[in-house]
Amino acid sequence: MDAGRKTLAAWENRGVDDPVDEIIAAEAPPSARHIWILGRPKLIAAARPWAPTSFWCDDLRDLEPVRRSHGEDIIANPMDGEEGPVPDQVWMELPESLDALDDILSILHGLAAARGVTNLHVVAGGRIRRMNKSLNDVAARWFDDVHASLGRRRARVLHFSSPRVNPARGAGWPRRNRIRTMNLEVELVAHGGVFHGAGLDPGTALLLDQRGTMLSRLPSRARILDLGCGNGVIATTLALELQGAAAVSARDVSWIAVDSTRMTARANHIDVDVSQADGLRGIPDRSLDLVVTNPPFHRGSARDSAPTRRMLTDAGRVLRPGGQLWCVYNSHLPWGEHLDAEVGPTQQVARTKAYTVTRTIRE
Ligand SMILES: C[S@@+](CC[C@H](N)C(=O)[O-])C[C@H]1O[C@@H](n2cnc3c(N)ncnc32)[C@H](O)[C@@H]1O
């Protein structure tokens, strides 16, 4: 990489117009052997002329366009335990969750140690308003040198370098935790950053408490889907309850969620067919008997509920007539009316101040 040419103006000419992308590219050290970009696809164009580049992001909706435009070879998942690239630089989006940051830094630290990379340098960028001192504290568990850049256009990077010889490992990832839901004990396994970690969300608990009614009157060999499976608690609990009497599947758009669900099902010695997918895409019309979901409220930090609305509407397509959609959501949200209008007659089954559980029957 030619340090002389690597100026902000050069990055700007490369079409890096987002303030976070721009400051990551500009702050990265001037020479690199291999750059691993995590979560910011537009940086690929900026990095590629300077060094071999790999890319990963958790959300399939961001990964697929990169696969299409740059080919499969650029895709490398640091979390899947496969032999991947040997980067000396990582350019990454700062995750919102401290657990997600801890998990990914533990993995990068482990990869660097396994491959003898002592000069690993992580440049992690984000909007200043979403940053706090705890991010530095988490990074200091894995790196001796942790410092922040000056802010520019309301963005900033944190630099992590000098991987620690003796890192503060803590409880380690993935996390395991045993929860109880009515008569069942379930072991949950989760990567850092998965919804509610390896715990049981109170809304999901209220939903699972209704499973006696939910699972009554299912046809034999019923086809059940946990939509937006997170740590897999819904799919695994239903599969444990039904003990092979139904085919249980689970999907999520997030790789860490899908992998957590696979680990949770395995930890409970139960079969769940898990896939990474966006909503109900690819599921044939009228092919399911039961869809169960604690739907996402919004995507990342965007407060747009339209994708969730579309996903719930689409449940009407994949359910057979008479099939059921069970949903839990924050009681102030209008999903009940939406389901009633778009999918079929919707009945409130349980309600607390915080959460509402509904059953919708596909007509
Ligand atoms: C509120 S969490 C529920 C997780 C888990 N079912 C539970 O109850 O603990 C919603 C989940 O939906 C996933 N999700 C968001 N958008 C999605 C989409 N378009 N398709 C599939 N899953 C999605 C999120 O990644 C998240 O894991």
The ligand as an SDF file (V2000), in Angstrom:
LIG
                    3D

 27 29  0  0  0  0  0  0  0  0999 V2000
  -37.1260  -10.6340   18.6920 C   0  0  0  0  0  0  0  0  0  0  0  0
  -35.8960  -11.7300   18.0560 S   0  0  0  0  0  0  0  0  0  0  0  0
  -36.5640  -13.3120   18.5600 C   0  0  0  0  0  0  0  0  0  0  0  0
  -35.5190  -14.3840   18.6900 C   0  0  0  0  0  0  0  0  0  0  0  0
  -36.0100  -15.7130   19.2970 C   0  0  0  0  0  0  0  0  0  0  0  0
  -37.0490  -16.3030   18.4750 N   0  0  0  0  0  0  0  0  0  0  0  0
  -36.5050  -15.5100   20.7060 C   0  0  0  0  0  0  0  0  0  0  0  0
  -37.7280  -15.5420   20.8750 O   0  0  0  0  0  0  0  0  0  0  0  0
  -35.6870  -15.3170   21.6100 O   0  0  0  0  0  0  0  0  0  0  0  0
  -36.2040  -11.6250   16.3140 C   0  0  0  0  0  0  0  0  0  0  0  0
  -35.2540  -12.4090   15.4340 C   0  0  0  0  0  0  0  0  0  0  0  0
  -35.6650  -12.2060   14.0720 O   0  0  0  0  0  0  0  0  0  0  0  0
  -34.5210  -12.1690   13.2610 C   0  0  0  0  0  0  0  0  0  0  0  0
  -34.8460  -11.4950   11.9970 N   0  0  0  0  0  0  0  0  0  0  0  0
  -34.8780  -10.1590   11.7450 C   0  0  0  0  0  0  0  0  0  0  0  0
  -35.2300   -9.9270   10.4810 N   0  0  0  0  0  0  0  0  0  0  0  0
  -35.4200  -11.1360    9.9070 C   0  0  0  0  0  0  0  0  0  0  0  0
  -35.7700  -11.5510    8.5960 C   0  0  0  0  0  0  0  0  0  0  0  0
  -36.0020  -10.6680    7.6290 N   0  0  0  0  0  0  0  0  0  0  0  0
  -35.8660  -12.8690    8.3570 N   0  0  0  0  0  0  0  0  0  0  0  0
  -35.6160  -13.7770    9.3250 C   0  0  0  0  0  0  0  0  0  0  0  0
  -35.2670  -13.4370   10.5870 N   0  0  0  0  0  0  0  0  0  0  0  0
  -35.1780  -12.1470   10.8690 C   0  0  0  0  0  0  0  0  0  0  0  0
  -33.4870  -11.4560   14.1130 C   0  0  0  0  0  0  0  0  0  0  0  0
  -32.1780  -11.7300   13.6630 O   0  0  0  0  0  0  0  0  0  0  0  0
  -33.7870  -12.0050   15.5110 C   0  0  0  0  0  0  0  0  0  0  0  0
  -32.9930  -13.1290   15.7900 O   0  0  0  0  0  0  0  0  0  0  0  0
  1  2  1  0
  2  3  1  0
  2 10  1  0
  3  4  1  0
  4  5  1  0
  5  6  1  0
  5  7  1  0
  7  8  2  0
  7  9  1  0
 10 11  1  0
 11 12  1  0
 11 26  1  0
 12 13  1  0
 13 14  1  0
 13 24  1  0
 14 15  1  0
 14 23  1  0
 15 16  2  0
 16 17  1  0
 17 18  1  0
 17 23  2  0
 18 19  1  0
 18 20  2  0
 20 21  1  0
 21 22  2  0
 22 23  1  0
 24 25  1  0
 24 26  1  0
 26 27  1  0
M  CHG  2   2   1   9  -1
M  END
$$$$
